[in-house]
Amino acid sequence: MKTLLLITSVLLVLSGCSSAIQTTTQYYQFEQPIESSSRNVSETSAQLRVQTVVLRGALNNLGIAMKIDNNQIHAANYHLWGESPDVMLTATAQQTLFKNMPSWMVIKGLPVITELDQQTFYELEYEIHHFNGDMQGNADISGLWRLYYTHPETGRRLISVHNFSSVLPIKDDGYDSLVATLEQTWLNINLDVAKAIEQARL
């Protein structure tokens, strides 16, 4: 009986230790501050449709990605995005472009509308190849973006393709700083895209 009690006590102690060292799952998202704003079609001169951002392979994973070496990406088990990265990046891109392109109607991609004046529009496609931290203490977002122009008489055509690579050092250790730096990097990329689209406009 004493042996049974001893074994039970040991199991309870080990169980307590095990639960104490379990890591709590943390969820992260871009802050995405949203300011109250509105825009009517009559106030704009062009429409830009931002298509859902495409992330390569395992990057579109809830686990925040870290580049371990040149050929290996690790997705965190306990540090997760609060929503799918493609959804988060698309929403942030649309908000940034909307704010910084005041003469444009910037929306997330929609099917073509039957009205003739709504069938002339630009489309922005992102293809993300890097969306991660690395072992050198950097946040890395790299890939390419494509700009298309659709007109009812000429159809859809490619206007330009741009490769980009933005690697910023993380100020502090930890995932909080990594997420904040990734958000700032994505903001900077979209500010550059806004300027480039204005210049490429037909």
Phi and psi restraints in degrees (value plus and minus 20) as a CYANA .aco file:
   2 LYS   PHI     -81.7   -41.7
   2 LYS   PSI     -59.3   -19.3
   3 THR   PHI     -83.1   -43.1
   3 THR   PSI     -61.6   -21.6
   4 LEU   PHI     -83.3   -43.3
   4 LEU   PSI     -62.4   -22.4
   5 LEU   PHI     -84.6   -44.6
   5 LEU   PSI     -59.8   -19.8
   6 LEU   PHI     -84.2   -44.2
   6 LEU   PSI     -65.1   -25.1
   7 ILE   PHI     -82.5   -42.5
   7 ILE   PSI     -63.1   -23.1
   8 THR   PHI     -81.6   -41.6
   8 THR   PSI     -62.6   -22.6
   9 SER   PHI     -83.0   -43.0
   9 SER   PSI     -63.4   -23.4
  10 VAL   PHI     -82.7   -42.7
  10 VAL   PSI     -63.1   -23.1
  11 LEU   PHI     -82.7   -42.7
  11 LEU   PSI     -59.8   -19.8
  12 LEU   PHI     -85.5   -45.5
  12 LEU   PSI     -60.7   -20.7
  13 VAL   PHI     -84.0   -44.0
  13 VAL   PSI     -65.8   -25.8
  14 LEU   PHI     -83.9   -43.9
  14 LEU   PSI     -58.5   -18.5
  15 SER   PHI     -83.3   -43.3
  15 SER   PSI     -61.7   -21.7
  16 GLY   PHI     -83.9   -43.9
  16 GLY   PSI     -62.5   -22.5
  17 CYS   PHI     -83.3   -43.3
  17 CYS   PSI     -60.9   -20.9
  18 SER   PHI     -82.9   -42.9
  18 SER   PSI     -64.7   -24.7
  19 SER   PHI     -89.4   -49.4
  19 SER   PSI     -48.3    -8.3
  20 ALA   PHI     -91.2   -51.2
  20 ALA   PSI     -50.8   -10.8
  21 ILE   PHI    -114.2   -74.2
  21 ILE   PSI     -20.2    19.8
  22 GLN   PHI     -86.6   -46.6
  22 GLN   PSI     117.2   157.2
  23 THR   PHI    -103.9   -63.9
  23 THR   PSI     114.1   154.1
  24 THR   PHI     -97.4   -57.4
  24 THR   PSI     115.5   155.5
  25 THR   PHI     -93.2   -53.2
  25 THR   PSI     110.8   150.8
  26 GLN   PHI    -129.0   -89.0
  26 GLN   PSI     119.0   159.0
  27 TYR   PHI    -134.6   -94.6
  27 TYR   PSI     121.7   161.7
  28 TYR   PHI    -151.0  -111.0
  28 TYR   PSI     134.5   174.5
  29 GLN   PHI    -174.4  -134.4
  29 GLN   PSI     141.9   181.9
  30 PHE   PHI     -87.1   -47.1
  30 PHE   PSI     124.2   164.2
  31 GLU   PHI     -82.9   -42.9
  31 GLU   PSI     -59.4   -19.4
  32 GLN   PHI      25.4    65.4
  32 GLN   PSI      40.8    80.8
  33 PRO   PHI     -81.0   -41.0
  33 PRO   PSI     109.1   149.1
  34 ILE   PHI    -130.8   -90.8
  34 ILE   PSI     102.8   142.8
  35 GLU   PHI    -117.9   -77.9
  35 GLU   PSI     124.2   164.2
  36 SER   PHI     -84.7   -44.7
  36 SER   PSI     106.6   146.6
  37 SER   PHI    -180.7  -140.7
  37 SER   PSI     138.6   178.6
  38 SER   PHI    -169.4  -129.4
  38 SER   PSI     140.2   180.2
  39 ARG   PHI    -174.4  -134.4
  39 ARG   PSI     109.5   149.5
  40 ASN   PHI    -117.1   -77.1
  40 ASN   PSI     129.0   169.0
  41 VAL   PHI     -77.0   -37.0
  41 VAL   PSI     -55.9   -15.9
  42 SER   PHI     -85.1   -45.1
  42 SER   PSI     -37.9     2.1
  43 GLU   PHI    -112.8   -72.8
  43 GLU   PSI     -22.2    17.8
  44 THR   PHI    -137.2   -97.2
  44 THR   PSI     140.8   180.8
  45 SER   PHI    -135.3   -95.3
  45 SER   PSI     -24.3    15.7
  46 ALA   PHI    -178.7  -138.7
  46 ALA   PSI     136.8   176.8
  47 GLN   PHI    -136.7   -96.7
  47 GLN   PSI     114.1   154.1
  48 LEU   PHI    -140.6  -100.6
  48 LEU   PSI     103.5   143.5
  49 ARG   PHI    -124.8   -84.8
  49 ARG   PSI      98.9   138.9
  50 VAL   PHI    -112.3   -72.3
  50 VAL   PSI      93.3   133.3
  51 GLN   PHI     -98.3   -58.3
  51 GLN   PSI     137.9   177.9
  52 THR   PHI     -77.1   -37.1
  52 THR   PSI     108.4   148.4
  53 VAL   PHI     -82.0   -42.0
  53 VAL   PSI     115.4   155.4
  54 VAL   PHI    -123.4   -83.4
  54 VAL   PSI     103.4   143.4
  55 LEU   PHI    -128.4   -88.4
  55 LEU   PSI     118.5   158.5
  56 ARG   PHI     -90.6   -50.6
  56 ARG   PSI     110.6   150.6
  57 GLY   PHI      29.0    69.0
  57 GLY   PSI    -145.9  -105.9
  58 ALA   PHI     -94.5   -54.5
  58 ALA   PSI     -23.6    16.4
  59 LEU   PHI     -87.4   -47.4
  59 LEU   PSI     -48.6    -8.6
  60 ASN   PHI    -107.1   -67.1
  60 ASN   PSI      42.0    82.0
  61 ASN   PHI    -148.8  -108.8
  61 ASN   PSI     126.5   166.5
  62 LEU   PHI     -85.0   -45.0
  62 LEU   PSI     -49.7    -9.7
  63 GLY   PHI     -91.7   -51.7
  63 GLY   PSI     105.0   145.0
  64 ILE   PHI     -83.5   -43.5
  64 ILE   PSI     111.1   151.1
  65 ALA   PHI    -106.1   -66.1
  65 ALA   PSI     119.2   159.2
  66 MET   PHI    -146.0  -106.0
  66 MET   PSI     113.2   153.2
  67 LYS   PHI    -105.2   -65.2
  67 LYS   PSI      96.3   136.3
  68 ILE   PHI    -104.3   -64.3
  68 ILE   PSI     -66.1   -26.1
  69 ASP   PHI    -170.0  -130.0
  69 ASP   PSI    -188.0  -148.0
  70 ASN   PHI     -81.0   -41.0
  70 ASN   PSI     -45.1    -5.1
  71 ASN   PHI    -142.6  -102.6
  71 ASN   PSI      -6.8    33.2
  72 GLN   PHI    -158.2  -118.2
  72 GLN   PSI     108.6   148.6
  73 ILE   PHI    -136.1   -96.1
  73 ILE   PSI     113.9   153.9
  74 HIS   PHI    -133.8   -93.8
  74 HIS   PSI     110.2   150.2
  75 ALA   PHI    -116.8   -76.8
  75 ALA   PSI     105.8   145.8
  76 ALA   PHI     -82.3   -42.3
  76 ALA   PSI     125.9   165.9
  77 ASN   PHI    -109.3   -69.3
  77 ASN   PSI     -51.8   -11.8
  78 TYR   PHI    -137.0   -97.0
  78 TYR   PSI     -19.5    20.5
  79 HIS   PHI    -141.5  -101.5
  79 HIS   PSI      80.0   120.0
  80 LEU   PHI    -139.6   -99.6
  80 LEU   PSI     130.6   170.6
  81 TRP   PHI     -90.2   -50.2
  81 TRP   PSI     123.3   163.3
  82 GLY   PHI     -95.0   -55.0
  82 GLY   PSI     -34.5     5.5
  83 GLU   PHI    -169.6  -129.6
  83 GLU   PSI     147.1   187.1
  84 SER   PHI     -78.2   -38.2
  84 SER   PSI     110.6   150.6
  85 PRO   PHI     -74.8   -34.8
  85 PRO   PSI     -56.4   -16.4
  86 ASP   PHI     -84.8   -44.8
  86 ASP   PSI     -57.6   -17.6
  87 VAL   PHI     -87.6   -47.6
  87 VAL   PSI     -64.4   -24.4
  88 MET   PHI     -83.5   -43.5
  88 MET   PSI     -66.1   -26.1
  89 LEU   PHI     -86.1   -46.1
  89 LEU   PSI     -58.2   -18.2
  90 THR   PHI     -85.5   -45.5
  90 THR   PSI     -65.3   -25.3
  91 ALA   PHI     -82.6   -42.6
  91 ALA   PSI     -62.3   -22.3
  92 THR   PHI     -87.7   -47.7
  92 THR   PSI     -59.9   -19.9
  93 ALA   PHI     -81.4   -41.4
  93 ALA   PSI     -66.2   -26.2
  94 GLN   PHI     -81.7   -41.7
  94 GLN   PSI     -63.6   -23.6
  95 GLN   PHI     -83.7   -43.7
  95 GLN   PSI     -63.7   -23.7
  96 THR   PHI     -85.7   -45.7
  96 THR   PSI     -65.3   -25.3
  97 LEU   PHI     -86.9   -46.9
  97 LEU   PSI     -60.5   -20.5
  98 PHE   PHI     -77.8   -37.8
  98 PHE   PSI     -65.4   -25.4
  99 LYS   PHI     -87.9   -47.9
  99 LYS   PSI     -55.4   -15.4
 100 ASN   PHI    -122.0   -82.0
 100 ASN   PSI     -16.6    23.4
 101 MET   PHI    -147.4  -107.4
 101 MET   PSI      52.4    92.4
 102 PRO   PHI     -84.3   -44.3
 102 PRO   PSI     -41.0    -1.0
 103 SER   PHI    -114.1   -74.1
 103 SER   PSI     -13.3    26.7
 104 TRP   PHI    -132.9   -92.9
 104 TRP   PSI     129.3   169.3
 105 MET   PHI    -114.3   -74.3
 105 MET   PSI      83.5   123.5
 106 VAL   PHI    -122.2   -82.2
 106 VAL   PSI      98.4   138.4
 107 ILE   PHI    -152.4  -112.4
 107 ILE   PSI     143.2   183.2
 108 LYS   PHI     -98.1   -58.1
 108 LYS   PSI     126.8   166.8
 109 GLY   PHI     -66.9   -26.9
 109 GLY   PSI     113.6   153.6
 110 LEU   PHI    -153.3  -113.3
 110 LEU   PSI     138.2   178.2
 111 PRO   PHI     -84.8   -44.8
 111 PRO   PSI     137.6   177.6
 112 VAL   PHI     -81.5   -41.5
 112 VAL   PSI     114.4   154.4
 113 ILE   PHI    -111.8   -71.8
 113 ILE   PSI     128.9   168.9
 114 THR   PHI     -91.3   -51.3
 114 THR   PSI     -49.1    -9.1
 115 GLU   PHI     -81.0   -41.0
 115 GLU   PSI     117.0   157.0
 116 LEU   PHI     -80.3   -40.3
 116 LEU   PSI     -60.9   -20.9
 117 ASP   PHI     -90.7   -50.7
 117 ASP   PSI     -34.8     5.2
 118 GLN   PHI    -115.4   -75.4
 118 GLN   PSI     -20.9    19.1
 119 GLN   PHI    -113.2   -73.2
 119 GLN   PSI     -19.2    20.8
 120 THR   PHI    -127.9   -87.9
 120 THR   PSI      94.7   134.7
 121 PHE   PHI    -180.1  -140.1
 121 PHE   PSI     144.5   184.5
 122 TYR   PHI    -123.4   -83.4
 122 TYR   PSI     132.5   172.5
 123 GLU   PHI    -148.2  -108.2
 123 GLU   PSI     118.9   158.9
 124 LEU   PHI    -135.9   -95.9
 124 LEU   PSI     104.4   144.4
 125 GLU   PHI    -138.4   -98.4
 125 GLU   PSI     109.4   149.4
 126 TYR   PHI    -127.5   -87.5
 126 TYR   PSI     118.6   158.6
 127 GLU   PHI    -147.4  -107.4
 127 GLU   PSI      91.1   131.1
 128 ILE   PHI    -118.8   -78.8
 128 ILE   PSI     104.0   144.0
 129 HIS   PHI    -120.3   -80.3
 129 HIS   PSI     -50.0   -10.0
 130 HIS   PHI    -148.7  -108.7
 130 HIS   PSI     110.5   150.5
 131 PHE   PHI    -171.9  -131.9
 131 PHE   PSI      59.1    99.1
 132 ASN   PHI    -183.4  -143.4
 132 ASN   PSI     149.6   189.6
 133 GLY   PHI    -115.1   -75.1
 133 GLY   PSI     151.8   191.8
 134 ASP   PHI    -157.1  -117.1
 134 ASP   PSI     152.8   192.8
 135 MET   PHI     -94.7   -54.7
 135 MET   PSI     -28.2    11.8
 136 GLN   PHI    -112.3   -72.3
 136 GLN   PSI     -18.2    21.8
 137 GLY   PHI      65.7   105.7
 137 GLY   PSI      14.8    54.8
 138 ASN   PHI    -139.6   -99.6
 138 ASN   PSI     137.2   177.2
 139 ALA   PHI    -126.9   -86.9
 139 ALA   PSI     112.8   152.8
 140 ASP   PHI    -149.1  -109.1
 140 ASP   PSI     100.7   140.7
 141 ILE   PHI    -146.7  -106.7
 141 ILE   PSI      96.8   136.8
 142 SER   PHI    -159.2  -119.2
 142 SER   PSI     134.4   174.4
 143 GLY   PHI     143.7   183.7
 143 GLY   PSI    -162.0  -122.0
 144 LEU   PHI    -169.9  -129.9
 144 LEU   PSI     140.8   180.8
 145 TRP   PHI    -155.4  -115.4
 145 TRP   PSI     128.3   168.3
 146 ARG   PHI    -143.6  -103.6
 146 ARG   PSI     120.8   160.8
 147 LEU   PHI    -134.8   -94.8
 147 LEU   PSI     106.5   146.5
 148 TYR   PHI    -136.2   -96.2
 148 TYR   PSI     135.5   175.5
 149 TYR   PHI    -150.0  -110.0
 149 TYR   PSI     109.0   149.0
 150 THR   PHI    -137.1   -97.1
 150 THR   PSI     110.2   150.2
 151 HIS   PHI    -154.6  -114.6
 151 HIS   PSI     120.1   160.1
 152 PRO   PHI     -80.6   -40.6
 152 PRO   PSI     -43.7    -3.7
 153 GLU   PHI    -109.7   -69.7
 153 GLU   PSI     -52.6   -12.6
 154 THR   PHI    -129.2   -89.2
 154 THR   PSI     -28.7    11.3
 155 GLY   PHI      59.3    99.3
 155 GLY   PSI    -181.9  -141.9
 156 ARG   PHI    -114.4   -74.4
 156 ARG   PSI     110.8   150.8
 157 ARG   PHI    -161.3  -121.3
 157 ARG   PSI     130.2   170.2
 158 LEU   PHI     -98.2   -58.2
 158 LEU   PSI     109.1   149.1
 159 ILE   PHI    -114.5   -74.5
 159 ILE   PSI     -67.2   -27.2
 160 SER   PHI    -181.3  -141.3
 160 SER   PSI     138.5   178.5
 161 VAL   PHI    -149.2  -109.2
 161 VAL   PSI     114.7   154.7
 162 HIS   PHI    -152.2  -112.2
 162 HIS   PSI     104.9   144.9
 163 ASN   PHI    -109.9   -69.9
 163 ASN   PSI     125.3   165.3
 164 PHE   PHI    -162.3  -122.3
 164 PHE   PSI     132.0   172.0
 165 SER   PHI    -166.9  -126.9
 165 SER   PSI      96.6   136.6
 166 SER   PHI    -146.7  -106.7
 166 SER   PSI      94.4   134.4
 167 VAL   PHI    -142.2  -102.2
 167 VAL   PSI      95.5   135.5
 168 LEU   PHI    -136.7   -96.7
 168 LEU   PSI     119.9   159.9
 169 PRO   PHI     -89.5   -49.5
 169 PRO   PSI     122.6   162.6
 170 ILE   PHI    -105.5   -65.5
 170 ILE   PSI     110.9   150.9
 171 LYS   PHI     -90.9   -50.9
 171 LYS   PSI     -60.1   -20.1
 172 ASP   PHI    -148.1  -108.1
 172 ASP   PSI     141.6   181.6
 173 ASP   PHI     -91.4   -51.4
 173 ASP   PSI     136.6   176.6
 174 GLY   PHI      84.8   124.8
 174 GLY   PSI     142.8   182.8
 175 TYR   PHI     -91.4   -51.4
 175 TYR   PSI     -49.1    -9.1
 176 ASP   PHI     -77.7   -37.7
 176 ASP   PSI     -66.7   -26.7
 177 SER   PHI     -89.2   -49.2
 177 SER   PSI     -57.5   -17.5
 178 LEU   PHI     -81.1   -41.1
 178 LEU   PSI     -67.1   -27.1
 179 VAL   PHI     -83.0   -43.0
 179 VAL   PSI     -63.5   -23.5
 180 ALA   PHI     -82.5   -42.5
 180 ALA   PSI     -58.7   -18.7
 181 THR   PHI     -92.4   -52.4
 181 THR   PSI     -58.1   -18.1
 182 LEU   PHI     -81.5   -41.5
 182 LEU   PSI     -60.1   -20.1
 183 GLU   PHI     -84.5   -44.5
 183 GLU   PSI     -63.6   -23.6
 184 GLN   PHI     -84.1   -44.1
 184 GLN   PSI     -58.3   -18.3
 185 THR   PHI     -82.7   -42.7
 185 THR   PSI     -64.7   -24.7
 186 TRP   PHI     -85.3   -45.3
 186 TRP   PSI     -57.5   -17.5
 187 LEU   PHI     -81.4   -41.4
 187 LEU   PSI     -67.6   -27.6
 188 ASN   PHI     -80.7   -40.7
 188 ASN   PSI     -61.2   -21.2
 189 ILE   PHI     -81.2   -41.2
 189 ILE   PSI     -65.3   -25.3
 190 ASN   PHI     -91.1   -51.1
 190 ASN   PSI     -50.0   -10.0
 191 LEU   PHI     -84.4   -44.4
 191 LEU   PSI     -60.5   -20.5
 192 ASP   PHI     -86.1   -46.1
 192 ASP   PSI     -59.5   -19.5
 193 VAL   PHI     -83.8   -43.8
 193 VAL   PSI     -61.9   -21.9
 194 ALA   PHI     -76.9   -36.9
 194 ALA   PSI     -65.3   -25.3
 195 LYS   PHI     -84.8   -44.8
 195 LYS   PSI     -62.7   -22.7
 196 ALA   PHI     -85.6   -45.6
 196 ALA   PSI     -59.2   -19.2
 197 ILE   PHI     -86.6   -46.6
 197 ILE   PSI     -60.1   -20.1
 198 GLU   PHI     -78.3   -38.3
 198 GLU   PSI     -59.7   -19.7
 199 GLN   PHI     -94.4   -54.4
 199 GLN   PSI     -49.3    -9.3
 200 ALA   PHI    -108.6   -68.6
 200 ALA   PSI     -23.7    16.3
 201 ARG   PHI     -80.1   -40.1
 201 ARG   PSI     116.4   156.4
